[in-house]
Amino acid sequence: MNNYYNLLRILLKRIGVVFIIYQICRIAFIIFNRSYFPNVTTSVFWGGIIYDLSAISFINLFFIVLHLVPGNFKYRKNYQKRLKIAFFVVNLIFIATNFIDFEYYKFTGRRSSFGLITAKGMENEIGGLIPIFFLKYWYLPIAFLLLSIFIWKSLSNPKLVTTIERISRKELLQQTGILVLALLVGLLFARGGISDKPIRIVDAINYSTIGNTAAVLNTPYCILKTIKDKEALVDPKFYTEDELNTIFNPVVITNPNESQTDKNLVIIILESFGDENIHLGYSPFLDSLMTKSYYFKNGFANGRVSIDAVPSTMSSIPSLMNTPLISSGYSLNEVYGLPKILKKHGYHTSFFHGAFNGSQNFDQYCKVAGFEQYFGKNEYVGEDSFDGTWGVFDEEFLSFFCDKVSTFKTPFFTSIFTISSHIPFTIPEKYQGKFPKGTTEIHESIGYTDYALKQFFRKAKRQDWYKNTLFVFTADHTSSSGKGKYLTNVGKFKIPIFFFDPSNPELVGVSAKNFQQIDILPSVLDYLKIKDTFISFGKPYTSDKDFVVSYVDNLYNCISGDYYLAFDGKKSVGLYNFKQDVFLKNNLLEQEKSRRNEMEKFIKAYIQSFNRRVIENDLTVQ
């Protein structure tokens, strides 16, 4: 049994090494993102141990068997050599995902899921992005290499007796008992303890304050939990169907008294133009245009990444899952959004994105959403303007966009998604030094895209369709450069949204209403006097409702009026007056129980309606 006990000791040592590395990764994650975690307490680390043991146990259950299965074959040198290599490689791959989130968290505001880490929809860009990320964050691969060497040297080889005797029946029973016990302990750790149900991502809130749950979690655990994204949504059944519809009903009926306007519609989605990047002098054209527009100063995104913005804006579907809708198992659900609605009412529909075709699955979603035409890098016609990473520079692609739109039969609905203000924030060589560098690395590219939009509007003004067009501007999400109030679960979603109609001087002003991307669809149909019935999780800008809903860091965020409620899927964990308390320090959960109950009732109905309809593919009115 000496050999067997030696293997047991070496297994425990190897798992112990991996456990220590997970603790190092958590500390490094907090240090790299320290501005996001100002109030880390010891409970974060105690909770983190539970999630680390869960991930480590799940990943290594098979290695427990390979180390401890009865039989003399385990003591052969070749077997042990291969076992060590396999243990090292598998665990190293998962540890690497923690390293990715040291910097990636700044962009997404949450630990990476399976859908994000596999970069589904980014196949064309990934080859160009990897070397750029390696150059930009060169210290991460170096640190990872050094850590890999340390791990390999720490995984000692077992000291086995060369003379191997036949296993007796008693020893066989002992070894089998140890294996079974080890597996039971591993399964216990994997499920997170002896509680009634296995731990979930959302349970991290039990060990931290709002906004700190990512510090409790680890990326391998989040990836493992989201591999089968079809299982991510469940119907919580808070209410009966009749009760549900009295609290929140997403079926919207527009029945205008006036006839359809037949105005053209252009929706411009601006890459990373978060609220933190405007009104600072880097976007003079847009700042000026806002003064001639109807501007929602309390505008919010419904997601944290670009891939969330398209379904939110085009189909009024928020991002309330750990996996973006476009890359989830629900991506082929039937939707009845702006493309299908406006096509039904006589509009030509198209979508433009200057990146590689297939980027972020936009082209696939455009087919599902009902756009008649998709124009990506492959369809671009013009001077060579490849930015070296993503696609065509904004100035040239916006010019191509204008030329193409001018050939469409009116009325038309078209949308363009800019790309140049995305990492690595490349601008054309001819404009080097033209735009202010600013205080963060994105500001120069913000200035370039703002200039490109100015050139587009100069050209568009000369087109016949221009004056009979409603322009809608929205950012896709905030950028990673936000600080202060932009690090809260309210500020993380703050973006500029505004409507500009060159023929309507009355569509001017500043609205204090809480307005979100999913409100664009019903608002546009209201403005264009479109008569129809559809599903919308938002509300028109003329409505007296004032809610905003988002999801990040495993919390549902509900805004109503001046208040923000954090809901973990079962209970409310925070209530704040976010307009007075911008840093969300004064939790009013116990002081304002009636408001808490009212907002909790709404968000429960909202979640139930969203989950049920997405699960059952019921996003259209039959």
VENJOMO-V884556 format. One record per residue. N is the residue number from 0. RES is the residue in one small letter. PSI is psi in degrees with one decimal (none if undefined). Layout:
<<N/RES/PSI> <N/RES/PSI>>
This chain:
<<0/m/-9.1> <1/n/-44.8> <2/n/-42.5> <3/y/-44.9> <4/y/-33.2> <5/n/-41.1> <6/l/-37.1> <7/l/-43.9> <8/r/-40.9> <9/i/-34.9> <10/l/-46.5> <11/l/-38.3> <12/k/-43.4> <13/r/-43.6> <14/i/-35.6> <15/g/-39.7> <16/v/-46.4> <17/v/-41.2> <18/f/-44.2> <19/i/-40.3> <20/i/-39.1> <21/y/-37.2> <22/q/-40.6> <23/i/-41.9> <24/c/-37.8> <25/r/-45.3> <26/i/-44.1> <27/a/-40.9> <28/f/-43.5> <29/i/-39.8> <30/i/-45.4> <31/f/-28.6> <32/n/35.9> <33/r/-29.8> <34/s/-21.0> <35/y/-18.0> <36/f/71.2> <37/p/-17.9> <38/n/52.8> <39/v/128.1> <40/t/173.9> <41/t/-25.5> <42/s/-28.6> <43/v/-41.8> <44/f/-36.7> <45/w/-44.0> <46/g/-38.0> <47/g/-36.0> <48/i/-40.2> <49/i/-44.9> <50/y/-34.8> <51/d/-46.0> <52/l/-34.8> <53/s/-50.0> <54/a/-46.9> <55/i/-42.4> <56/s/-45.2> <57/f/-44.1> <58/i/-32.6> <59/n/10.1> <60/l/-41.4> <61/f/-36.3> <62/f/-26.8> <63/i/-43.9> <64/v/-46.3> <65/l/-30.7> <66/h/-34.5> <67/l/-0.8> <68/v/133.7> <69/p/144.8> <70/g/144.1> <71/n/-15.5> <72/f/-24.9> <73/k/-21.2> <74/y/1.2> <75/r/143.7> <76/k/-43.4> <77/n/-39.7> <78/y/-47.1> <79/q/-35.0> <80/k/-46.6> <81/r/-35.8> <82/l/-42.3> <83/k/-44.5> <84/i/-45.0> <85/a/-44.0> <86/f/-44.6> <87/f/-49.6> <88/v/-48.3> <89/v/-48.4> <90/n/-34.2> <91/l/-38.7> <92/i/-45.3> <93/f/-38.0> <94/i/-36.1> <95/a/-33.4> <96/t/-31.4> <97/n/-39.9> <98/f/-39.0> <99/i/-42.3> <100/d/-9.4> <101/f/-38.4> <102/e/-34.0> <103/y/-28.6> <104/y/-32.9> <105/k/-27.5> <106/f/-34.1> <107/t/-25.3> <108/g/14.8> <109/r/159.0> <110/r/146.1> <111/s/139.4> <112/s/178.5> <113/f/-42.7> <114/g/-37.7> <115/l/-40.9> <116/i/-28.1> <117/t/-5.8> <118/a/42.0> <119/k/130.2> <120/g/0.9> <121/m/21.7> <122/e/-39.4> <123/n/-35.2> <124/e/-25.0> <125/i/-35.0> <126/g/-36.5> <127/g/-28.5> <128/l/-35.7> <129/i/-50.8> <130/p/-32.5> <131/i/-44.4> <132/f/-36.4> <133/f/-38.2> <134/l/-41.8> <135/k/-42.6> <136/y/52.4> <137/w/-29.1> <138/y/-24.9> <139/l/-50.4> <140/p/-32.9> <141/i/-45.9> <142/a/-38.5> <143/f/-39.5> <144/l/-45.4> <145/l/-40.3> <146/l/-37.8> <147/s/-42.3> <148/i/-42.8> <149/f/-44.4> <150/i/-45.1> <151/w/-43.2> <152/k/-23.5> <153/s/-17.4> <154/l/75.7> <155/s/153.7> <156/n/143.9> <157/p/145.8> <158/k/101.5> <159/l/145.4> <160/v/129.6> <161/t/-32.0> <162/t/114.9> <163/i/122.3> <164/e/160.8> <165/r/138.9> <166/i/128.1> <167/s/166.6> <168/r/-40.2> <169/k/-43.1> <170/e/-36.3> <171/l/-43.4> <172/l/-40.0> <173/q/-46.1> <174/q/-39.6> <175/t/-41.2> <176/g/-42.3> <177/i/-41.9> <178/l/-47.6> <179/v/-44.0> <180/l/-43.8> <181/a/-41.0> <182/l/-39.6> <183/l/-42.5> <184/v/-43.2> <185/g/-43.8> <186/l/-36.0> <187/l/-45.7> <188/f/-39.6> <189/a/-36.8> <190/r/-6.2> <191/g/17.1> <192/g/-163.6> <193/i/14.6> <194/s/167.3> <195/d/-37.0> <196/k/150.4> <197/p/150.7> <198/i/149.1> <199/r/168.6> <200/i/-44.2> <201/v/-22.5> <202/d/-10.3> <203/a/-22.5> <204/i/-22.2> <205/n/-14.0> <206/y/10.0> <207/s/173.4> <208/t/170.6> <209/i/130.9> <210/g/-8.9> <211/n/2.2> <212/t/-28.6> <213/a/-27.4> <214/a/-26.5> <215/v/-40.8> <216/l/170.5> <217/n/153.2> <218/t/-41.1> <219/p/-41.8> <220/y/-45.6> <221/c/-36.1> <222/i/-47.0> <223/l/-36.7> <224/k/-19.1> <225/t/13.2> <226/i/-45.3> <227/k/80.9> <228/d/-17.4> <229/k/-26.2> <230/e/0.6> <231/a/-29.1> <232/l/135.9> <233/v/151.2> <234/d/112.3> <235/p/-16.9> <236/k/48.2> <237/f/-35.4> <238/y/161.3> <239/t/166.4> <240/e/-41.1> <241/d/-42.8> <242/e/-41.7> <243/l/-47.5> <244/n/-21.9> <245/t/-23.3> <246/i/-49.0> <247/f/123.6> <248/n/115.1> <249/p/-1.5> <250/v/119.9> <251/v/134.0> <252/i/117.6> <253/t/127.0> <254/n/69.0> <255/p/148.2> <256/n/-30.3> <257/e/160.5> <258/s/160.3> <259/q/138.2> <260/t/-28.0> <261/d/27.2> <262/k/145.5> <263/n/156.1> <264/l/126.7> <265/v/118.5> <266/i/121.6> <267/i/115.1> <268/i/119.2> <269/l/121.3> <270/e/117.2> <271/s/20.4> <272/f/58.6> <273/g/164.5> <274/d/-27.3> <275/e/-9.8> <276/n/0.1> <277/i/165.9> <278/h/26.9> <279/l/1.5> <280/g/-5.0> <281/y/-13.9> <282/s/62.2> <283/p/-36.1> <284/f/-49.9> <285/l/-38.5> <286/d/-39.9> <287/s/-42.2> <288/l/-33.8> <289/m/-31.9> <290/t/-15.1> <291/k/13.8> <292/s/176.9> <293/y/106.9> <294/y/127.9> <295/f/100.6> <296/k/-17.8> <297/n/59.3> <298/g/144.9> <299/f/143.3> <300/a/158.4> <301/n/7.4> <302/g/175.4> <303/r/-6.1> <304/v/162.2> <305/s/-37.6> <306/i/-17.4> <307/d/-25.7> <308/a/-33.6> <309/v/-52.8> <310/p/-32.1> <311/s/-46.7> <312/t/-43.2> <313/m/-31.9> <314/s/3.4> <315/s/39.3> <316/i/115.9> <317/p/168.5> <318/s/97.1> <319/l/32.3> <320/m/163.0> <321/n/-22.1> <322/t/130.4> <323/p/142.0> <324/l/-41.8> <325/i/-32.3> <326/s/11.9> <327/s/178.2> <328/g/-8.1> <329/y/9.2> <330/s/-23.6> <331/l/8.3> <332/n/142.6> <333/e/131.8> <334/v/152.8> <335/y/83.4> <336/g/-159.6> <337/l/-44.3> <338/p/-48.6> <339/k/-40.3> <340/i/-49.0> <341/l/-32.6> <342/k/-41.9> <343/k/-30.2> <344/h/23.9> <345/g/11.1> <346/y/144.3> <347/h/136.5> <348/t/142.6> <349/s/157.9> <350/f/136.3> <351/f/134.2> <352/h/118.5> <353/g/-1.3> <354/a/177.5> <355/f/140.6> <356/n/135.5> <357/g/-9.0> <358/s/124.0> <359/q/23.9> <360/n/21.9> <361/f/-40.5> <362/d/-38.1> <363/q/-45.7> <364/y/-33.9> <365/c/-34.6> <366/k/-45.6> <367/v/-41.2> <368/a/-20.5> <369/g/14.1> <370/f/138.4> <371/e/-34.3> <372/q/145.6> <373/y/132.0> <374/f/112.3> <375/g/-159.1> <376/k/-35.1> <377/n/-31.6> <378/e/-8.4> <379/y/135.1> <380/v/120.8> <381/g/-170.3> <382/e/154.8> <383/d/114.8> <384/s/33.9> <385/f/131.2> <386/d/0.0> <387/g/-8.9> <388/t/-62.0> <389/w/-47.5> <390/g/-137.6> <391/v/134.1> <392/f/148.8> <393/d/-41.1> <394/e/-49.0> <395/e/-37.7> <396/f/-34.1> <397/l/-34.6> <398/s/-43.7> <399/f/-42.2> <400/f/-47.1> <401/c/-44.1> <402/d/-43.1> <403/k/-44.3> <404/v/-34.1> <405/s/-12.6> <406/t/-8.2> <407/f/148.0> <408/k/137.5> <409/t/153.5> <410/p/151.9> <411/f/154.4> <412/f/124.4> <413/t/156.6> <414/s/146.0> <415/i/138.6> <416/f/115.5> <417/t/164.0> <418/i/-18.7> <419/s/-21.5> <420/s/33.7> <421/h/146.8> <422/i/130.5> <423/p/19.2> <424/f/44.4> <425/t/136.3> <426/i/156.8> <427/p/147.6> <428/e/-34.3> <429/k/-15.5> <430/y/10.0> <431/q/125.9> <432/g/-6.5> <433/k/-34.6> <434/f/146.0> <435/p/138.8> <436/k/-30.4> <437/g/-163.7> <438/t/-12.2> <439/t/162.6> <440/e/-18.2> <441/i/-20.7> <442/h/-37.6> <443/e/-41.6> <444/s/-27.7> <445/i/-44.5> <446/g/-39.4> <447/y/-47.5> <448/t/-37.0> <449/d/-41.9> <450/y/-40.8> <451/a/-38.7> <452/l/-36.7> <453/k/-43.2> <454/q/-37.3> <455/f/-45.9> <456/f/-32.3> <457/r/-41.2> <458/k/-41.2> <459/a/-34.5> <460/k/-22.7> <461/r/-3.3> <462/q/149.6> <463/d/-31.0> <464/w/-13.9> <465/y/-51.7> <466/k/-19.1> <467/n/42.3> <468/t/137.7> <469/l/123.6> <470/f/127.7> <471/v/126.2> <472/f/135.3> <473/t/144.9> <474/a/156.5> <475/d/-37.0> <476/h/176.0> <477/t/173.5> <478/s/174.8> <479/s/-0.3> <480/s/2.5> <481/g/145.7> <482/k/170.7> <483/g/-123.3> <484/k/-17.1> <485/y/2.9> <486/l/-6.3> <487/t/170.3> <488/n/-4.3> <489/v/-51.3> <490/g/-27.6> <491/k/-16.3> <492/f/3.3> <493/k/118.7> <494/i/160.0> <495/p/135.0> <496/i/130.0> <497/f/153.8> <498/f/133.6> <499/f/121.9> <500/d/104.9> <501/p/-17.0> <502/s/-0.4> <503/n/93.5> <504/p/-11.4> <505/e/-16.8> <506/l/64.3> <507/v/142.3> <508/g/-179.5> <509/v/123.6> <510/s/134.0> <511/a/-1.5> <512/k/143.4> <513/n/119.0> <514/f/139.7> <515/q/167.9> <516/q/-39.2> <517/i/-7.7> <518/d/-13.0> <519/i/-45.7> <520/l/-57.9> <521/p/-30.0> <522/s/-43.1> <523/v/-44.8> <524/l/-35.3> <525/d/-47.4> <526/y/-36.7> <527/l/-1.0> <528/k/46.0> <529/i/128.6> <530/k/117.6> <531/d/173.9> <532/t/130.3> <533/f/171.0> <534/i/128.3> <535/s/129.6> <536/f/6.2> <537/g/-160.4> <538/k/153.0> <539/p/156.0> <540/y/-17.6> <541/t/-6.4> <542/s/154.2> <543/d/-2.2> <544/k/153.4> <545/d/38.0> <546/f/155.2> <547/v/137.3> <548/v/136.4> <549/s/176.7> <550/y/127.1> <551/v/151.6> <552/d/32.5> <553/n/21.9> <554/l/143.3> <555/y/129.5> <556/n/122.9> <557/c/123.3> <558/i/134.2> <559/s/118.2> <560/g/-123.4> <561/d/4.4> <562/y/147.5> <563/y/127.5> <564/l/130.9> <565/a/125.4> <566/f/128.8> <567/d/9.8> <568/g/-18.0> <569/k/-36.9> <570/k/159.7> <571/s/138.0> <572/v/-4.9> <573/g/143.5> <574/l/127.2> <575/y/146.8> <576/n/91.4> <577/f/-17.0> <578/k/-30.5> <579/q/-36.3> <580/d/74.8> <581/v/-22.3> <582/f/6.6> <583/l/56.3> <584/k/-24.5> <585/n/95.7> <586/n/119.3> <587/l/19.4> <588/l/-39.5> <589/e/-27.4> <590/q/-33.9> <591/e/67.9> <592/k/-37.2> <593/s/-41.4> <594/r/-41.4> <595/r/-47.4> <596/n/-39.6> <597/e/-46.2> <598/m/-35.5> <599/e/-38.9> <600/k/-43.1> <601/f/-48.6> <602/i/-32.0> <603/k/-45.8> <604/a/-38.7> <605/y/-48.0> <606/i/-45.3> <607/q/-42.8> <608/s/-44.9> <609/f/-52.5> <610/n/-46.7> <611/r/-45.0> <612/r/-36.9> <613/v/-44.3> <614/i/-44.1> <615/e/7.6> <616/n/50.3> <617/d/54.1> <618/l/14.3> <619/t/157.4> <620/v/119.8> <621/q/none>>
